Amino acid sequence: MNTIMDEPKKPVSQSASAPQAAQKPEELHKDINQILAGDSGLDKDITKPKKSRTGFRIAIGAVLGLVAVIVIGIAVVAVGIYRFNWHDQFSKSIATTLHLPVALIGMEPVSYSMYQTDLATLNFFYDAQAKSDTTGASAKPTDTYLEKSVISRLIREKFVADAAATNKLTVNQTEIDSEFEAIVQQAGSVDEVTKALDQLYNWDAATFKRKVLEPYLYRTKLQEYIATDATINAEAKKKAEDVLALINKGDKTFEDIAKENSEDTTASSGGDLGFFGAGEMVAPFEEATKILKVGEVSGLVQTQYGYHIIKLIDHTDATADKAEQWHAEHILIKSKDLDEWINQQLGEKGVKILLAGMQWKKDCGLVLATKETCDNNEILTASSADTIEDTNIDADTNVNADTNANTNAADANTNSADTSN
């Protein structure tokens, strides 16, 4: 009698529900390779994942296509801006959004957006001038002249700001406000100044401070730094020492040596400064003069203007009616000029103008048309020079906001004497 245990085992049928035999190693490797290659083989039997995968690929393709269109569009606008000098609002918006440069100092960008803003300001100024000028005498400079002037100024401002930061020179809000207050005092009131700014530049006081007074103060501080730097002014110091040696030798008078060597405007009169009182000269010059005896010559005295050699001619004590005074002659060997130093540094760094038809001319530190030279260009023509040199905010208030490409200074009461405050 057969028992269950004695029944012969039946082969298991290969039904759909039965587990499949284990894959051979080479088959497993084949499947993995298919997955890595992006083809698992599942979509041959399962239709829904295939549809989802196809939709995903279409979406990715659409996004990539849109990106390509945007990139091509931006490229077209950039070509229009740089090659054809487009000025439409859309192009300006793209340039602002992408922070496109109008020029490069080495690899440092000069803002195209700022260029457009300042160009609009100058156009506003000249249009405002034309409206108030019934004689037609205030001719507006050409567009290319304004464009070259604005870019030239922005390049120099950018370099000055960077150089000031490198040498740890700062300008604080108190200094800016103090400079503005000096202008207000001369103009008569804040209302006078703000009215003039609005009418002629479409600026408020804050914009004027940021775009004119702050760059002016940075420039002033950098000038003082450059003028007193021993390395930068080694050549000037050597020349001053040679002049002092001539004086000590005694073969010529102080006056004759001053006429031959001084770089001050008083050279023609033998360096004669006339009488002056306390506070009329820069501090180092005044302090050196006070300790001299009549007829005595100083050693080298360094100020922000250069190296001075001073001879005391006379001295009068203070009286009830008159303050103490000194009469002196001097010889000045100027320190490195700031603009000269800036041009030299920019020449070494390299400046690239990105707008077609314009180049940076390092010999004169200006942006000019490609065919123009430092000796023959639009900026030097009499008609253009006459119209750009003086852009006063208001002649009645004597508030000056100079937008000339070479200076960009706003100084209510600039004294041109080399040794005075």
Phi, psi and omega in degrees: 000126181276140175256174179301320182296335184270354182290141179291143181285134179268144178294141179282128180287149179275068180280169181295334183270352182278145179294143179279158177293150180301142179289147174288154181307317183293330178287321177299316179298322180297317179297316180298318180296324178295320179295314179298327180279356178091014180226095182276346182085351183292327184289355176287334184246339185245116188277328184295310176303326179298316179296318180297317180296319180296318178298321180297317181294323177295318179297316179298318179298321180295318179297313180298323178295318179296317178299318180298318179298316180297314181299316179296319179298315179297319179298319179296315179297318179299317177298318179298318180294310187279324184269322185246003175058048177297140180236008183293162187297323180297315180297320178297320180295318178298315181298320180291315181298319183269000181054047180292145177269153172263340179203165177233132171256101192065246175249007180273126183279145170252124192297126174292322180298317179294323176301314180295320180296313181291325177296318177297323179297315180294320177297320177299316181300310183291327175295320178294321178297317182297324181293326183270354182257105181278347182272341182078016184283331184273081181289140179278135177297164179293159178299318181295325178297313180296319180299313180296320181295315181296313181296319178302314181294317181297322178298315181292320178297317179299315180295316180300315180297317180293319180294322178297316179296319179299322182263016175059038175263130184235156174233123181257169185295328179298318179295319179295315180296323178296319178296319179295321180296325177296322177292319179299317180299320180287323181287330179118325179194161176297323181299320179299315182291311183294326177295315179296318179299317182292316184289322187258338182234352185060037180248155164259179184297322182296320179294317178300317179297317184288320188267342183238304186290318180297312176299323179298316181291322175298318179297316179299316181292322179292323177301315180295321180295313181296321184293335184251005179281122186296320182292314181296327186254022181301320181294318179296319179297318179298319178295318179297321178296322178294321178294318178298323178296323177296319180296314181294333178294325173085009180284335180230158178286159178302318183297317180294320179294324177296316180299325184276332190237336186293142179255018178263160179293345180273004183303319184297336179257022179073022178082014184289123179260353184070194178276145175212154182253182180298137177087357181271342179244160176298151191306311181300322179294314181296317181297321179291324180292320185298332184267359179277149170267156181303128181092350183274150179248136181281172166277201178286131178241117183265131172230184178292352179264342181142210182253124181253147166239122190247137172238124180276122182266321183201162179210134178236133178287162179291144175235181180296332184256347188216140179282163178301140182221157177231145174242120186224158168244156178209161172239131180243126168253112189292145172284175182303127177291137184299313181297321177297317179294318179299314180300320180296314181293319179294324177297322180287322181286325183089127180240131179241121175268126187272344178282136182298142176086001181236148177219154173273122178260104189290337181295328179241358176065044180224154170272122181230165173297153186308320184273352179282157176235170179296334181265348183215093182207169184298326184294330182275351180292146186298319184294317180289318182299320182295329185272336185262335189297325186239102178242066182292141176296318180200115182297327181292326182265354179056037175263123186251125171238088187284118179255018177298144185297336185267339187243307183049049180246146173233103184225118187293333185211072183277123178264122186276352180295134188294334185249000183269161178291000000 
